[in-house]
Amino acid sequence: MRSLPYLTVIIALTGAAEALAAQPTLRPALSGRATSVVTLAVPRDPAQPAAQPAAAPTTPPITIALDYGQPHLRGRTLHTDSLVPYGTPWRTGANDPTTLTTGVDLVVGGATLPAGKYVLYTIPSRDDWKLIIQKSAGQTAEYDPKHDVARVDLRRQSLTEPVESLTMWLIPSSAPGKARGELRLAWGRTVVSTDWSVK
């Protein structure tokens, strides 16, 4: 009678293996989503006593966030008509539009952006890149100039080692004064950037 539990376990394992074998083969998506977030907070005055956690009012954090589809080269040449053509507005990512959402008025590359949600495109070229900032209006990946808010020149550098996956960062500065930093994008052998700061 002691063999009955063992027989039950073997039958259960066999059934689970057959169920797994019957499932379709799983494959990774060709691109994913990625985000870069900067959280803004008011530094505590060291001269003030620490607030009691129960009595302190809670203020939701203020954030600046980039959200984008992250494609990968996978052996492809970056600047081609079918991937990232020169001289044409590019959605700056894969699938859905790339968005910049800010809870505070922001200056990006000299352009003032009131708090809100924006869609980003870039125009790549062999020498210079431009960042196109649009007010978010439910647009798809197709570029429509009627939503343009600003165009910003981007600094460009060449990389010795290629970056396999499109990567974007909001890099905060640790310098005193207003919150500021750098918006940076890298893919292939190119990295482009501009400055951002709280207005």
C-alpha positions, -999 to +999 in steps of 0.1 A: +000+000+000+030+023+005+036+024-032+003+042-040+015+077-031+046+072-053+024+060-081+002+091-077+033+114-079+046+097-110+012+100-127+010+137-118+045+145-131+038+126-163+006+146-168+024+179-161+051+170-186+025+162-213+007+195-207+040+215-211+049+196-242+015+204-257+020+242-252+033+263-282+070+272-281+075+305-263+095+332-282+108+365-270+093+397-284+116+415-308+115+446-286+105+455-251+097+487-231+121+507-210+118+537-187+141+562-171+127+582-141+141+611-121+123+617-088+124+653-075+122+660-038+127+690-015+158+684+006+152+684+043+167+714+062+193+699+086+185+727+111+149+715+113+140+686+136+129+654+117+091+653+113+073+625+131+062+599+105+026+598+118+021+636+118+039+644+085+017+651+055+025+629+026+033+646-007+034+625-038+068+625-054+073+647-085+088+627-114+102+632-148+099+600-168+109+587-203+091+557-216+101+541-249+101+509-269+136+493-268+146+477-301+178+457-306+202+457-335+204+418-337+230+421-365+212+448-385+227+480-399+212+509-379+209+537-405+189+521-433+155+531-449+138+502-430+153+509-396+164+545-388+167+565-420+187+597-421+168+630-426+134+616-416+115+620-383+120+588-364+097+577-335+129+571-314+120+537-303+099+507-313+062+502-316+044+529-294+056+565-294+083+575-270+070+598-242+084+623-218+061+630-188+070+657-164+052+668-132+070+701-132+077+728-158+109+718-176+135+733-199+148+708-224+176+720-247+164+756-242+128+748-249+103+754-221+078+726-215+049+731-191+042+701-168+025+674-189+030+646-213+050+649-245+059+626-275+095+626-287+108+621-322+143+626-335+157+634-370+190+616-373+217+627-398+254+618-404+265+649-385+237+665-364+205+651-348+174+671-338+150+663-310+113+670-319+091+675-289+053+672-294+024+677-271+008+643-265-024+641-284-029+604-287-007+601-318+006+569-331+042+563-342+034+583-374+049+618-373+025+647-377+041+682-375+009+699-363+017+686-328+052+701-327+061+722-296+098+725-301+129+713-320+162+710-302+197+705-315+214+674-300+251+670-292+264+639-311+294+617-303+306+585-320+312+554-299+341+529-304+319+500-292+283+497-305+253+497-281+231+467-290+198+480-275+184+515-279+190+531-244+177+564-231+186+581-198+175+610-178+207+616-159+204+639-129+232+663-119+244+665-083+254+701-086+237+726-062+208+748-073+178+739-094+174+702-105+190+696-138+207+670-158+211+654-192+188+636-216+209+610-234+202+585-262+226+558-275+222+531-301+247+516-325+278+537-326+260+570-318+252+588-286+232+621-286+223+643-257+209+676-245+204+693-211+173+695-190+165+716-160+135+725-138+121+759-148 
